[in-house]
Amino acid sequence: MESILQSCRGFLFDLDGVFFVGRTAIPGAADAIRFLREHGIPRRYTTNTTTRSRATLHRELQGMGLTIDPEEIISAPQAAILHLRRLGSPVCRLLLDGDTLADFAEFRQSDRHPEVIVFGDIGNRWNYDLMNELFRAVMAGARMIALHKGRYWQVEDGLRMDIGAFVAGLEYVTGAAATVIGKPSREFFELALADAGLRADETAMIGDDLHNDVAGAQNAGLKGVLVRTGKYRDDLTLKSPVHPDLILDSIADLPALLR
């Protein structure tokens, strides 16, 4: 195990499920972050969360005792804003919630005639009427941009379905493909690597999601490391065609392995 990790010059990490679940830090997570900082190991913390701005997420991490700098966090909404600017700042329908919505204030918005639909997490607002409105907009030519296409994630009371089901459903009925901005898109990993000054072949991604973290990283040329915390389930891992380069019990094990 040690040789795989010790051959890496730097790391990308998932946040939710790796360093915390809900509002509770995983035991040993703060020590792992401190070790990385003290040893000057290049790193970025990546997240597909769509409901919190980077500033809000930073405050929440600090509240859990996780000393991560805002500049070390690479989020899917950040990447989406850059992508929309490259498209010429089209008229958008923003399926976003929380303070993330304010981050997109520079873009013109229309629910009736959008050029682009941006998919994020809107909680219980998903319903048939909304899906039908989106279906009609896509059939009229609107493009779909998904901040991620997650299947499920871990909360305090168990697994919860993620927005990937709604994105996939609209792809199925319209025949159109959504552009996925967050993990597991190769573009997202390349953005995080460039920001950290790392090459793919010298970097490992450590996360709790077989598809978004492990497979996404491997497809982008990184090592994919899975942790047995967060959404990890033995049965799902055994049935999956994705094979991690390494499985760790917890991020708390990382300092000892790197030593």
Buried (B, 14 or more C-beta within 10 A) or exposed (E): EEEEBEEBBBBBBBBBBBBBBEEEBBEBBBEBBEBBBEEEBBBBBBBBBBBBBBEBBBEBBEEBEBEBEEEBBBBBBBBBBEBBEEBEBBBBBBBBBBEBBEBBEEBEEEEEEBBBBBBBBBEEEBEEEBBEBBBEBBEEEBBBBBBBBBBBBBEEEEEEEBBBEBBEEBBEEBEBEBBBBBBBBBBBBEBBBEBBEBEBEBBBBBBBBBBBBBBBBBEBBBBBBBBBBBBBBEEEBEEBEBEBBBBBEBBBBBBEBBE
